[in-house]
């Protein structure tokens, strides 16, 4: 047990250090592509950190020869958005509380895009949960709508930021610390290399959790929904911590909302196409808690109560989910 706990800690450290290299590289990549600050978070960083999990979901639902492997794929498609909507935002709120930059460090942050992104997510998420409660012959064909939805979101984000080139205060590229303007090959190499390390470390982290779960008396379903999403969304959480620590709050929040859109569409589309996409009690509970968490965030934004303290409170919804899941399991 101790060996696995040490391995978990080691993986978390490696993921954090890899994310340091990744956010450094992706900022320069966004500048090279003349993208706006928010698009770097919602598109570039989000695709980079969510791509490995989407690949894992693809493998699970298409190459898995057991019902359990397909269940893992569906669990990932539901657990990922839940972890982002609760833990990722909750950790962000906690980090903002620690910054001690006045009564509300979010006061001067442009939050105009965040409620729009959450509304997009909520609409798509409600549709995919509804599909999990129904059974009909042409359901698999509806999976392609989720891919189309992400393409529409991608185009919207790029166009919205088309006239706003990044105004980030960039640190030197880690691979070329002495060059004021790094070369394109160095940016690409650092981006890809850090993503590979993040992917490998995340998968090893998940493997350790799968061992720890039964040791704690948790069933495979509970482990897949409760613990695995924490590991698979760890890169996004680490990115948020790093960017908030650097004072780039807009990037941190944009990365989470962008990753949520990917998790609501790409893995879901794969699951709907290649599995029956039929929800049991645990999956329904994860959907309900995610919806409540998003409604809470939208309420904070609408009533102008989007403060670090209120934002950090969204993390407690994951605790509620954990209790409910253990009761069901």
C-alpha positions in Angstrom: 0.0 0.0 0.0 2.8 2.4 0.9 4.6 1.8 -2.4 1.5 2.7 -4.4 0.9 5.8 -2.3 4.5 6.9 -3.0 4.0 6.2 -6.7 0.9 8.3 -6.7 2.8 11.2 -5.1 5.7 10.8 -7.6 3.2 10.8 -10.5 1.5 14.0 -9.2 4.9 15.7 -9.0 5.9 14.7 -12.5 2.5 15.8 -13.9 2.9 19.2 -12.2 6.4 19.7 -13.5 5.3 18.6 -17.0 2.4 21.1 -16.9 4.9 23.9 -16.0 6.7 23.1 -19.3 3.4 22.7 -21.2 1.8 26.0 -20.1 5.1 27.8 -20.9 5.2 26.3 -24.4 1.5 26.7 -25.2 1.6 30.4 -24.4 4.4 30.9 -26.9 2.5 28.6 -29.4 -0.6 30.9 -29.1 1.5 34.0 -29.7 3.1 32.3 -32.8 -0.4 31.5 -34.1 -1.6 35.1 -33.3 -4.4 33.9 -31.0 -6.1 35.8 -28.2 -5.4 35.0 -24.6 -8.8 33.3 -24.0 -8.5 31.2 -27.1 -5.1 29.9 -25.9 -6.9 28.6 -22.8 -10.2 27.4 -24.2 -8.7 25.9 -27.4 -5.0 25.2 -27.4 -4.4 24.3 -23.8 -7.7 22.5 -23.4 -7.2 20.4 -26.5 -3.7 19.5 -25.4 -4.6 18.3 -21.9 -7.9 16.7 -22.9 -6.6 14.8 -26.0 -4.9 12.0 -24.0 -8.1 11.2 -22.1 -10.1 11.3 -25.3 -7.7 8.7 -26.8 -8.1 6.5 -23.7 -11.9 6.7 -24.1 -11.6 5.8 -27.8 -9.4 2.8 -27.0 -11.8 1.7 -24.2 -15.0 1.8 -26.2 -13.6 0.5 -29.6 -10.9 -2.0 -28.7 -12.1 -3.2 -25.3 -13.6 -6.7 -25.7 -15.4 -6.7 -22.4 -18.5 -4.9 -21.0 -16.2 -3.6 -18.2 -13.9 -1.8 -20.6 -16.9 -0.1 -22.3 -18.2 0.9 -18.9 -14.9 2.5 -18.1 -15.2 4.5 -21.3 -18.7 5.8 -20.4 -17.6 6.5 -16.8 -14.7 8.6 -18.1 -17.1 10.6 -20.4 -19.3 11.4 -17.3 -16.6 11.6 -14.6 -14.4 14.0 -16.5 -16.8 16.9 -16.7 -17.8 16.3 -13.0 -14.3 16.6 -11.8 -13.7 19.8 -13.8 -16.9 21.4 -12.8 -16.3 20.7 -9.1 -12.6 20.0 -8.2 -10.9 22.1 -10.9 -13.0 25.2 -10.2 -12.9 24.5 -6.4 -9.1 24.3 -6.5 -9.0 27.5 -8.6 -11.1 29.3 -5.9 -8.8 28.0 -3.2 -5.7 29.2 -5.0 -7.3 32.7 -5.5 -8.0 32.8 -1.8 -4.4 32.3 -1.1 -3.2 35.0 -3.4 -4.3 37.8 -0.9 -4.5 40.4 -3.6 -7.3 42.4 -2.1 -10.9 41.5 -1.3 -11.6 39.9 -4.7 -8.8 39.2 -7.2 -11.5 38.3 -9.7 -12.8 41.9 -9.7 -10.6 43.0 -12.6 -10.8 39.8 -14.6 -12.9 39.7 -17.7 -15.5 37.0 -17.0 -17.9 37.9 -19.9 -17.0 34.7 -21.8 -17.3 32.3 -18.9 -21.1 32.2 -18.5 -21.5 31.7 -22.3 -19.1 28.7 -22.2 -20.9 27.2 -19.2 -24.3 27.7 -20.9 -22.9 25.9 -24.0 -21.7 23.1 -21.8 -24.9 22.8 -19.9 -27.1 22.5 -23.0 -24.9 19.8 -24.4 -24.5 18.0 -21.1 -28.3 17.9 -20.5 -28.7 16.4 -24.0 -26.2 13.6 -23.4 -27.6 12.8 -19.9 -31.1 12.6 -21.5 -29.7 10.1 -24.1 -28.4 8.0 -21.3 -32.0 7.6 -20.0 -33.5 6.6 -23.3 -33.2 3.6 -25.6 -33.9 3.8 -29.3 -32.3 2.3 -32.5 -30.7 5.4 -34.0 -29.1 6.7 -30.8 -25.5 5.9 -32.1 -26.0 8.3 -35.0 -26.6 11.1 -32.6 -23.0 10.7 -31.3 -21.8 12.6 -34.4 -23.8 15.6 -33.3 -21.4 16.0 -30.4 -18.4 16.2 -32.7 -20.2 18.8 -34.7 -21.0 20.7 -31.5 -17.3 20.9 -30.6 -16.4 22.1 -34.1 -19.0 24.9 -33.7 -17.6 25.8 -30.3 -14.1 25.8 -31.7 -15.0 28.1 -34.5 -16.8 30.4 -32.1 -13.9 30.7 -29.8 -11.4 31.3 -32.6 -13.6 34.0 -34.2 -14.4 35.7 -30.9 -10.7 36.1 -30.2 -9.6 36.7 -33.8 -8.9 40.4 -33.3 -7.3 40.0 -29.8 -3.7 39.0 -30.0 -2.3 37.6 -26.8 -1.2 40.1 -24.2 0.5 37.6 -22.0 3.5 38.4 -20.0 5.6 35.6 -21.4 8.5 33.9 -19.6 11.4 32.6 -21.8 10.8 29.2 -23.3 12.3 26.6 -21.0 14.1 24.9 -23.9 15.6 28.2 -25.0 15.9 30.4 -21.9 18.4 32.8 -23.4 16.4 33.6 -26.6 13.9 36.5 -26.3 11.9 34.9 -29.2 12.1 31.1 -29.3 12.2 29.2 -32.5 9.1 27.4 -33.9 10.8 24.0 -33.6 11.6 24.5 -29.9 8.1 25.6 -29.1 6.6 22.5 -30.9 9.1 20.1 -29.3 8.5 21.4 -25.8 4.7 21.3 -26.3 4.7 17.8 -27.7 7.3 16.4 -25.2 5.5 17.8 -22.2 2.1 16.3 -23.4 3.7 12.9 -23.9 5.1 13.0 -20.3 1.7 14.2 -19.0 -0.1 11.4 -20.8 2.2 8.7 -19.6 2.2 10.0 -16.0 -1.6 10.3 -15.9 -2.1 6.7 -17.1 0.4 5.5 -14.5 -1.5 7.6 -11.9 -4.8 5.9 -12.9 -3.2 2.5 -12.7 -2.2 3.2 -9.1 -5.7 4.4 -8.2 -7.2 1.3 -9.7 -5.1 -0.7 -7.2 -5.7 1.6 -4.3 -9.5 1.5 -4.8 -10.0 -2.2 -4.0 -7.6 -1.8 -1.1 -10.0 0.8 0.3 -12.9 -1.5 -0.2 -14.3 0.4 -3.2 -15.9 -1.4 -6.2 -14.6 -1.1 -9.7 -17.5 1.2 -10.7 -17.0 3.5 -7.7 -13.2 3.6 -8.4 -13.8 4.5 -12.1 -16.2 7.3 -11.3 -14.8 8.6 -8.1 -11.0 8.3 -8.2 -10.0 7.9 -11.9 -11.5 11.3 -13.0 -9.3 13.1 -10.5 -6.2 11.6 -12.2 -7.4 12.1 -15.8 -8.3 15.8 -15.1 -5.1 16.4 -13.0 -3.3 18.2 -15.9 -6.1 20.7 -16.2 -6.1 21.2 -12.4 -2.3 21.7 -12.5 -2.5 24.1 -15.3 -5.0 26.2 -13.3 -2.8 26.2 -10.3 0.3 27.3 -12.3 -1.6 30.1 -14.2 -3.2 31.4 -11.1 0.1 31.4 -9.3 1.5 33.5 -12.2 -1.5 35.9 -12.0 -3.0 34.7 -15.3 -6.4 34.1 -13.9 -8.3 34.4 -17.3 -6.1 31.7 -18.8 -6.8 29.4 -15.8 -10.5 29.7 -16.0 -10.6 29.6 -19.8 -8.6 26.3 -19.7 -11.1 24.7 -17.4 -14.2 25.8 -19.4 -12.6 24.8 -22.7 -11.6 21.4 -21.3 -15.2 20.9 -20.1 -16.5 21.5 -23.6 -14.2 18.9 -25.0 -15.1 16.4 -22.3 -18.8 17.1 -22.9 -18.5 16.4 -26.6 -15.6 14.2 -27.9 -15.6 11.4 -25.3 -19.4 11.5 -25.2 -19.7 11.2 -28.9 -17.4 8.2 -28.9 -19.4 6.6 -26.0 -22.7 7.1 -27.7 -21.5 5.7 -31.0 -19.7 2.6 -29.7 -21.7 1.7 -26.5 -25.3 1.3 -25.5 -24.9 4.6 -23.5 -27.4 3.4 -20.9 -27.0 5.0 -17.4 -27.2 3.2 -14.1 -27.7 4.9 -10.7 -24.1 6.0 -10.4 -23.9 7.6 -13.8 -27.2 9.4 -13.2 -25.9 10.7 -9.9 -22.8 12.0 -11.6 -24.9 13.8 -14.2 -27.2 15.4 -11.5 -24.3 16.7 -9.4 -22.5 18.1 -12.5 -25.7 19.9 -13.6 -26.2 21.4 -10.0 -22.6 22.5 -9.9 -22.9 24.3 -13.2 -26.1 26.0 -12.2 -24.4 27.1 -9.0 -21.6 28.7 -11.1 -24.0 30.4 -13.4 -25.9 31.8 -10.4 -22.7 33.2 -9.0 -21.9 34.8 -12.3 -25.4 36.2 -12.8 -25.6 37.7 -9.2 -22.1 39.0 -9.3 -21.1 36.8 -6.4 -18.3 35.1 -8.3 -15.7 35.5 -5.6 -12.8 33.1 -4.7 -14.6 32.0 -1.5 -17.8 31.1 -3.4 -15.9 29.6 -6.2 -13.9 27.3 -3.9 -17.2 26.1 -2.4 -18.1 24.3 -5.6 -15.6 21.7 -4.7 -17.9 20.4 -2.0 -20.2 19.1 -4.6 -17.7 16.4 -5.4 -17.8 15.4 -1.8 -21.6 15.1 -2.0 -21.2 13.0 -5.1 -18.6 10.8 -3.3 -21.0 10.1 -0.4 -23.9 9.4 -2.7 -21.8 7.1 -4.9 -20.5 5.1 -1.9 -24.1 4.7 -0.7 -25.2 3.5 -4.1 -22.2 1.2 -4.4 
